[in-house]
Amino acid sequence: MDTILKSQKTMTNILLTTLNARYAHSALGLRCLYSNLHELQPQAKIVEFTINDQIQTIAEDILIHEPKIIGISVYIWNALETAQLIEILKKVSPTITIVLGGPEAGYTPHRVDFSKADYIISGEGEVAFYELCKKLLEPICPQPISVRGEPIELQHPSTGSGRTVTQIIKAPLPDLKSISMPYSAYSDDDIAHRTIYVEASRGCPFECEFCLSSMDEKVRNFPLDELLEEFEILWQRGARSFKFIDRTFNLNMTFANRILDFFLSKEPPYFAHFEVIPDHFPDVLKSKIALFPAGSLQLEIGIQTLDPIIAKGINRPLRVEKIYENIRFLENETSSHMHLDLIVGLPGETLEGFGRNLDKLVSLASCEIQIGILKNLSGTTLSRHDKEHGIIYSDTPPYDILQNNNLSFIQIQKMKRFARFWDIFYNSGNFEKTVKLLWTRSAQTDDDELPAVFDNFYAFSEWIYTQTLSTWKISLERQIKLLYDYLIVIQETDVVQKAFMEDLEKRPDKTIPFFLRKSTIEKSESGKNITPKRQSNRI
């Protein structure tokens, strides 16, 4: 057995790791660190896991490499699992040095216990992590360790265990023109099977209080020519899906246009994802977006709220009419796929106010609308609203809102289920025609009146939960049956059947559930609709 284990070992001094949300994701941050280790890079290795992997198995797979330093990227989705991993690693191999980075570790006070880590790097770590590793790997490590000749700022949280406290390094902002880009650190297997994350800039000029990007108000750009050369290399290696993590891709028109030109010069199929500012689409940008073929461009647009008063309260700029104009353009004059974001629980916003936002977005575009629950992320200034609005958050990740003066705990719970069912029945695209019957069953009395999307889907969400008592592991066949049962009570039978058949015809296998088979409506000579015998004895 020892011989087998030894044959599996690949000894390395520095192991970079994280727990991704799923296998298809890849950690750009790890690759940024790896690419800037300079002469230490041959001693380093990237090993990634998922939050669904067993923690003890992850520890085993890490320790088999016999690392001296373990660098772990910590995010809101893996904070609890990372804390468990650190505890195991330190118990079985206490001499290993554990260094944490990432937004969940970099901001204090910590709400998850990371006290067993040796170092935490706060901020962008390319320079700080390299210099720390260089010092730690010296035969005799001088004290105190310093970064760029400046003393490290240390914090000493009380551990009560008598062990050396965690040292927190305030990393200097790296010059994006001088650091190495991370894209060569993507393996061929990554390119074939994982999402390739890229970035053209860091920072955000806005100060939205719920967002970590607002902490770095200065936008810094990577050197564009070098960046495009790296993209070309990725393309030649077979990459066809590029997901940009920039918060404000369309802020700098020079950058945005040249990057869009890079993709427009390529032969489809390819896929590019950008997060864009909703009110900044100059004509030159619109003209380029209109050139992208269907399925090649996805735009994530953070709406969050359409109420100017609510937006002002959280320092979010909002030009509502410009947003409407741009969404209409993207919906009607381009083939781009839009992903719009709304947040439940913003300070001062009522459930009715959120409902109006949703009604308006659905009236503007037939795209994906992601409904998020407000989270109080470490490092943001959102807590300043807590007293005025009676906001209470969970103390464990993802630190989502539990209640406020406008929304009770029960209402928040219901909206969490609403968001999940919205993903299943609306965002999935499986019921494109059918789901709209929930709010189009009666004629509107006023041409300017918005469809009552929120109210009707809320009622549907409440009913669904009484049938399932769960929001997960609902098979597609059961989804079809549930939606059918609900609609058949409030709609004409033939209308429901027609919409279902149109949606189900788009399924790859074109499989029709038993209760809908041969349910097309036949016309009698008199022109009246006749329900087939099988359908007349439905369910």
C-alpha positions in Angstrom: 0.0 0.0 0.0 2.8 2.4 0.9 4.4 1.8 -2.5 1.1 2.7 -4.2 0.7 5.9 -2.2 4.3 6.9 -3.0 3.7 6.4 -6.7 0.8 8.8 -6.5 2.8 11.6 -4.8 3.8 14.7 -6.7 5.7 16.7 -4.1 5.3 20.4 -4.3 6.2 23.3 -2.0 3.2 25.5 -2.9 -0.2 24.1 -3.5 -3.0 26.5 -4.7 -6.5 25.4 -4.2 -10.2 26.3 -3.7 -13.6 24.7 -3.6 -15.6 25.8 -6.7 -19.3 25.8 -6.7 -19.3 23.1 -9.4 -16.8 21.2 -11.5 -17.3 23.3 -14.7 -16.1 26.4 -12.9 -12.4 27.4 -12.7 -10.7 29.7 -10.3 -9.1 32.7 -12.1 -7.6 34.0 -8.9 -5.5 30.9 -8.4 -4.2 31.2 -11.9 -3.3 34.9 -11.3 -1.3 33.8 -8.2 0.4 30.9 -10.0 1.4 33.0 -13.0 3.1 35.6 -10.7 5.2 33.2 -8.6 8.2 33.8 -10.9 11.1 31.5 -10.0 8.9 29.7 -7.5 6.4 28.6 -10.2 8.1 25.2 -10.8 7.5 24.4 -7.1 3.8 25.2 -7.3 0.6 23.4 -8.4 -3.1 24.2 -8.8 -5.6 21.6 -7.5 -9.3 22.4 -7.6 -12.2 20.8 -5.8 -16.0 21.5 -5.5 -18.1 22.2 -2.4 -19.8 18.9 -3.0 -16.6 16.9 -2.4 -16.0 15.2 0.9 -13.8 17.5 3.1 -11.7 14.7 4.4 -11.1 13.4 0.9 -10.1 17.0 -0.2 -7.6 17.1 2.7 -6.2 13.7 1.6 -5.8 14.8 -2.0 -4.0 18.0 -0.8 -1.7 16.3 1.6 -0.6 13.6 -0.9 1.4 16.4 -2.5 3.3 17.1 0.7 3.1 20.9 0.4 4.8 23.3 2.7 2.5 26.2 1.8 -1.2 25.8 1.0 -2.9 28.9 -0.6 -6.8 28.8 -0.5 -9.2 31.1 -2.2 -12.2 31.8 0.0 -15.6 33.0 -1.3 -19.0 33.2 0.2 -20.1 29.9 -1.4 -17.2 27.9 0.1 -16.4 29.7 3.4 -17.9 27.1 5.8 -16.3 24.2 3.9 -12.9 25.9 3.8 -13.0 26.4 7.6 -13.6 22.7 8.0 -10.8 21.9 5.6 -8.4 24.2 7.5 -9.2 22.5 10.8 -8.5 19.0 9.4 -5.3 20.1 7.7 -3.9 21.7 10.9 -4.9 18.7 13.0 -3.1 16.1 10.9 -0.3 18.3 9.5 0.3 21.2 11.9 3.6 22.3 10.4 2.0 23.2 7.0 1.6 27.0 6.5 -1.9 27.9 5.4 -2.5 31.2 3.5 -6.0 32.4 2.8 -7.1 35.0 0.2 -10.3 36.0 -1.6 -13.2 38.3 -0.6 -14.6 36.2 2.2 -11.2 36.0 4.0 -9.9 39.4 3.1 -12.4 41.5 5.0 -12.8 41.6 8.7 -14.4 41.0 11.1 -14.7 37.4 10.0 -18.1 35.7 10.5 -16.6 32.3 9.8 -13.7 31.1 12.0 -10.5 31.3 10.0 -8.3 31.6 13.1 -6.4 28.4 12.4 -4.9 29.8 9.2 -1.4 31.2 9.5 -1.7 34.2 7.1 -4.6 36.0 5.3 -3.9 38.2 2.4 -6.4 41.1 2.1 -6.7 42.5 -1.4 -5.2 41.6 -4.8 -2.6 39.0 -4.0 -0.3 38.6 -7.0 2.6 40.5 -5.4 2.0 39.8 -1.7 1.6 36.1 -2.1 4.8 35.7 -4.1 6.8 37.7 -1.6 5.3 35.8 1.4 6.1 32.4 -0.2 9.6 33.6 -1.0 10.2 34.5 2.6 8.6 31.4 4.0 10.7 29.1 1.8 14.0 30.7 2.9 16.1 28.3 5.0 15.8 30.8 7.9 12.7 32.9 7.8 13.6 36.5 9.0 11.1 38.3 11.3 9.1 40.3 10.7 8.1 39.3 7.2 7.6 42.3 4.9 6.1 43.0 1.6 7.9 45.4 -0.7 10.0 46.5 2.3 7.0 47.7 4.2 6.0 46.1 7.5 3.0 43.9 7.3 -0.1 45.3 9.2 -1.1 42.6 11.6 -4.3 41.9 13.4 -4.4 39.6 16.4 -7.8 38.0 16.8 -8.2 36.2 20.1 -8.1 32.4 19.5 -8.1 31.2 23.2 -6.0 28.3 22.1 -2.5 29.6 22.9 -1.4 29.2 19.3 0.2 31.8 17.1 -2.4 34.2 15.8 -3.3 34.7 12.2 -1.3 37.4 10.5 -3.2 39.6 8.1 -1.3 41.1 5.2 -2.7 44.3 3.6 -1.6 43.7 0.0 -0.6 46.6 -2.1 -2.5 47.1 -5.4 -0.4 45.5 -8.1 0.3 47.5 -11.3 -1.7 45.6 -13.9 0.8 46.5 -16.6 3.6 44.8 -14.7 2.0 41.5 -13.5 1.9 38.4 -15.6 -1.5 37.4 -17.1 -2.9 34.1 -16.0 -4.2 32.6 -19.2 -1.3 30.2 -19.9 -2.2 28.6 -16.5 -5.4 27.2 -18.0 -4.7 23.6 -19.0 -6.0 21.9 -22.2 -8.4 20.0 -19.9 -9.7 23.3 -18.5 -10.2 24.7 -22.0 -12.1 21.5 -23.0 -14.3 21.1 -20.0 -14.4 24.3 -17.8 -15.6 27.8 -18.0 -12.7 30.1 -19.0 -12.9 33.3 -16.9 -11.1 36.4 -18.2 -10.8 40.0 -17.1 -10.0 43.3 -18.9 -10.2 45.6 -15.9 -10.5 45.7 -12.2 -12.5 48.0 -9.9 -15.7 50.0 -10.3 -16.4 53.7 -10.3 -19.8 53.3 -8.6 -20.5 53.0 -4.9 -23.5 50.6 -4.7 -23.5 49.6 -1.1 -24.4 45.9 -1.5 -21.4 45.3 -3.9 -17.8 44.5 -3.0 -16.6 46.1 -6.2 -17.6 49.5 -4.8 -14.6 49.2 -2.4 -12.2 49.8 -5.2 -13.6 52.9 -6.9 -10.7 53.3 -9.4 -11.0 51.3 -12.5 -7.7 49.9 -13.7 -7.3 48.3 -17.2 -5.0 45.6 -18.3 -2.7 46.5 -21.3 -5.1 45.9 -24.1 -2.7 44.7 -26.8 -1.2 42.1 -24.6 -4.7 41.0 -23.4 -5.9 40.4 -26.9 -2.7 38.5 -27.7 -3.5 36.2 -24.7 -7.1 35.8 -26.0 -5.8 34.8 -29.4 -3.6 32.1 -27.8 -6.6 30.8 -25.9 -8.6 30.8 -29.1 -5.9 28.9 -31.0 -5.8 26.3 -28.2 -9.5 25.7 -28.7 -11.2 28.1 -26.2 -14.6 29.2 -27.5 -16.3 30.3 -24.3 -15.1 33.4 -22.6 -16.7 34.7 -19.4 -15.6 38.3 -18.5 -15.7 39.1 -14.7 -15.3 42.9 -15.2 -18.1 44.7 -13.4 -18.3 47.5 -15.9 -17.3 46.1 -19.3 -19.0 48.9 -21.3 -17.5 51.7 -19.2 -14.5 52.2 -21.5 -15.5 52.3 -25.1 -12.0 51.8 -26.5 -11.7 48.6 -24.6 -15.2 47.4 -25.2 -15.1 48.0 -28.9 -11.8 46.3 -29.5 -12.7 43.3 -27.5 -16.0 43.0 -29.3 -14.1 43.3 -32.6 -11.9 40.4 -31.5 -14.9 38.1 -31.3 -16.6 39.5 -34.4 -13.5 38.7 -36.4 -13.9 35.0 -35.5 -16.0 32.3 -37.1 -18.9 31.1 -34.9 -19.7 29.2 -32.8 -18.3 31.0 -29.8 -19.7 32.5 -26.6 -18.8 35.7 -24.8 -20.4 36.8 -21.5 -20.1 40.4 -20.2 -21.4 42.3 -17.2 -22.6 45.7 -18.4 -23.8 49.0 -17.1 -27.5 49.2 -18.0 -27.6 52.9 -18.9 -24.5 53.2 -21.0 -24.9 51.9 -24.6 -23.5 54.5 -27.1 -24.5 54.0 -30.7 -21.1 52.6 -31.7 -21.6 49.9 -29.0 -25.1 49.2 -30.1 -24.1 48.7 -33.7 -21.4 46.1 -32.8 -23.7 44.2 -30.4 -26.3 44.0 -33.2 -23.7 42.1 -35.4 -23.4 39.2 -33.1 -25.1 36.0 -34.2 -27.7 34.3 -32.0 -26.2 32.3 -29.1 -22.8 34.1 -29.2 -23.3 37.0 -26.8 -24.7 37.1 -23.3 -25.1 40.4 -21.4 -25.6 40.4 -17.6 -27.3 43.6 -16.6 -27.5 44.5 -13.0 -30.9 46.3 -12.6 -31.4 45.5 -8.9 -34.2 48.1 -8.6 -36.1 50.5 -10.8 -37.2 52.8 -8.0 -35.0 56.0 -8.0 -35.6 56.6 -4.3 -34.5 53.1 -3.3 -31.5 53.3 -5.6 -30.4 56.7 -4.2 -30.6 55.2 -0.7 -27.9 52.7 -1.5 -25.8 55.0 -3.6 -26.7 53.3 -6.9 -26.9 55.5 -10.0 -30.2 55.0 -11.9 -31.3 56.5 -15.1 -34.6 54.7 -15.6 -35.6 55.9 -19.0 -32.2 55.2 -20.5 -32.3 51.7 -19.0 -35.8 51.1 -20.6 -34.5 52.3 -23.9 -31.4 50.1 -23.9 -33.3 47.0 -22.8 -35.9 47.5 -25.6 -33.0 47.9 -28.1 -31.3 44.7 -27.0 -34.6 42.8 -27.0 -35.9 44.0 -30.4 -32.8 44.8 -32.5 -30.1 42.3 -31.4 -29.8 38.5 -31.0 -27.9 38.9 -27.7 -29.1 36.9 -24.6 -29.9 39.2 -21.7 -29.6 38.2 -18.0 -31.3 40.9 -15.8 -30.8 41.0 -12.1 -33.3 42.1 -9.4 -32.8 42.0 -5.6 -35.4 41.3 -2.9 -35.0 43.1 0.4 -33.2 46.4 -0.5 -33.5 49.0 2.3 -36.9 50.7 2.0 -38.3 48.6 -0.8 -41.6 46.9 -0.2 -42.8 43.6 -1.7 -45.2 45.7 -3.9 -42.3 47.8 -5.1 -40.3 44.7 -6.0 -43.4 43.3 -7.8 -43.7 46.5 -9.9 -40.0 46.1 -10.9 -40.6 42.5 -12.0 -43.8 43.4 -13.9 -41.9 46.1 -15.8 -38.9 44.0 -16.8 -41.2 41.2 -18.1 -43.1 43.8 -20.2 -39.8 45.0 -21.7 -38.0 41.8 -22.5 -38.6 38.0 -22.7 -35.2 37.2 -21.2 -33.8 35.6 -18.1 -34.5 37.6 -14.9 -32.4 36.5 -12.0 -34.1 37.2 -8.6 -31.6 37.5 -5.8 -32.1 37.8 -2.0 -30.2 40.7 -0.5 -26.9 39.6 1.2 -24.7 41.6 3.6 -21.3 40.8 2.2 -18.2 41.4 4.3 -16.5 44.6 3.3 -19.6 46.5 2.2 -21.3 49.5 3.9 -24.8 48.0 3.8 -25.0 47.6 7.6 -25.4 51.4 8.1 -29.1 50.8 7.1 -29.7 48.1 9.7 -31.1 50.3 12.5 -33.2 52.6 10.4 -34.9 49.8 8.4 -34.8 47.1 11.1 -32.7 44.8 8.9 -31.6 41.4 10.3 -29.2 39.1 8.4 -28.1 35.5 8.8 -24.7 35.2 10.6 -23.7 32.4 8.3 -22.9 32.4 4.6 -24.5 33.7 2.3 -25.5 36.3 5.0 -28.9 36.8 3.4 -31.5 39.0 4.8 -33.9 37.4 7.3 -36.3 40.3 7.8 -36.7 44.1 7.8 -39.4 46.7 8.6 -41.1 46.0 5.2 -40.7 42.3 4.9 -41.3 39.7 7.6 -39.2 36.6 8.0 -42.2 34.6 6.6 -42.3 36.9 3.5 -38.6 36.5 2.9 -38.9 32.8 3.1 -41.8 32.9 0.6 -39.7 35.1 -1.7 -36.8 32.6 -1.6 -39.2 30.0 -2.8 -40.6 32.4 -5.4 -37.0 32.9 -6.7 -36.4 29.2 -7.0 -39.7 28.4 -8.7 -39.1 31.4 -11.0 -35.8 29.8 -12.1 -37.5 26.5 -12.7 -40.6 27.7 -14.6 -39.5 31.0 -16.2 -35.7 31.2 -16.5 -35.2 27.6 -17.6 -36.9 28.3 -20.9 -38.7 25.0 -20.7 -42.1 26.7 -20.5 -41.6 29.8 -22.7 -45.2 29.8 -24.0 -47.0 28.1 -21.1 -45.7 30.0 -18.1 -47.0 33.3 -19.6 -50.5 32.0 -19.3 -50.2 32.6 -15.6 -50.5 36.4 -16.1 -52.1 36.7 -19.6 -55.3 34.8 -18.9 -57.5 37.9 -18.8 -57.6 40.9 -21.1 -56.2 44.1 -19.8 -58.5 47.0 -19.3 -55.8 49.6 -19.9 -53.3 49.5 -22.7 -50.7 51.0 -20.5 -51.3 48.7 -17.6 -48.5 46.2 -16.9 -49.2 42.5 -16.8 -49.7 41.3 -13.2 -46.6 39.0 -13.4 -45.6 39.2 -9.8 -49.1 38.7 -8.2 -50.0 35.8 -10.4 -46.6 34.0 -10.1 -46.6 34.6 -6.4 -50.0 32.8 -6.1 -48.6 30.0 -8.3 -45.5 29.8 -6.1 -47.6 29.4 -3.0 -49.7 26.7 -4.6 -46.6 24.8 -5.9 -45.1 24.7 -2.4 -48.3 23.1 -1.0 -47.9 20.3 -3.5 -44.1 19.7 -3.2 -43.1 21.0 0.3 -39.7 21.5 -1.4 -38.0 23.7 -4.0 -35.5 21.1 -5.1 -35.3 17.8 -6.9 -38.6 18.3 -8.8 -38.3 16.4 -12.0 -39.1 17.9 -15.4 -42.0 15.6 -15.8 -43.5 16.6 -12.5 -42.9 20.3 -13.3 -45.0 19.8 -16.4 -47.8 18.1 -14.5 -47.8 20.7 -11.7 -48.0 23.6 -14.2 -50.6 21.9 -16.2 -52.8 21.1 -13.2 -52.6 24.7 -12.0 -53.4 26.3 -15.3 -56.2 23.9 -16.3 -58.3 25.3 -13.4 -57.9 28.9 -14.6 -57.6 28.6 -18.3 -59.5 27.1 -21.2 -58.3 23.6 -21.8 -57.4 24.1 -25.5 -55.3 27.2 -24.7 -53.3 25.3 -22.1 -52.8 22.3 -24.3 -51.7 24.4 -27.3 -49.1 26.3 -25.3 -47.7 23.0 -23.7 -47.4 21.3 -27.1 -45.5 24.2 -28.5 -43.1 24.2 -25.6 -42.7 20.4 -25.5 -42.0 20.3 -29.2 -38.8 22.1 -28.6 -37.5 19.4 -26.3 -34.5 17.5 -27.8 -36.3 14.2 -27.4 -39.7 15.6 -28.1 -41.1 13.3 -25.5 -44.7 14.2 -24.5 -46.0 13.2 -21.1 -48.6 10.5 -21.1 -51.5 12.8 -20.0 -50.8 15.1 -22.9 -50.3 12.6 -25.7 -52.7 12.8 -28.6 -54.4 15.8 -26.9 -54.6 18.1 -29.9 -57.9 19.8 -30.3 -60.1 18.5 -33.0 -62.6 20.6 -34.8 -66.1 19.5 -35.5 -68.0 20.4 -38.6 -69.8 23.1 -36.7 -66.5 24.7 -35.7 -66.8 23.9 -32.0 -63.7 22.6 -30.2 -64.0 18.9 -29.1 -61.7 17.5 -26.5 -60.5 14.0 -27.4 -61.8 11.1 -25.3 -58.4 10.5 -23.6 -58.2 14.1 -22.7 -61.8 14.3 -21.4 -60.9 11.9 -18.7 -57.8 13.9 -17.8 -55.8 13.0 -14.7 
